[in-house]
Amino acid sequence: MFATSLGAGGGELRPLEPWQAEEFPAHIDRGREFIGRHNRLPDVITDLASSRAYLTSPGSRWPGGSA
């Protein structure tokens, strides 16, 4: 429902779900410096607990939300 096609290669861009909380901090860590230039997610996502909290908070899903 919320997926956006990335072209003929079959890739999709879609919101993260709470079941992906374990891999989310690894992605943030990999791009921490770059991501931190544009938003404050690296300050919010620091471990598994904060990842789960962010992905389950309603504010993280909408513009102007928690991050």
Secondary structure, 3 states (H helix, E strand, C coil): CCCEECCCCCCEECCCCHHHCCCHHHHHHHCHHHHHHHCCHHHHCCCHHHHHHHHHCHHHHCCCCCC
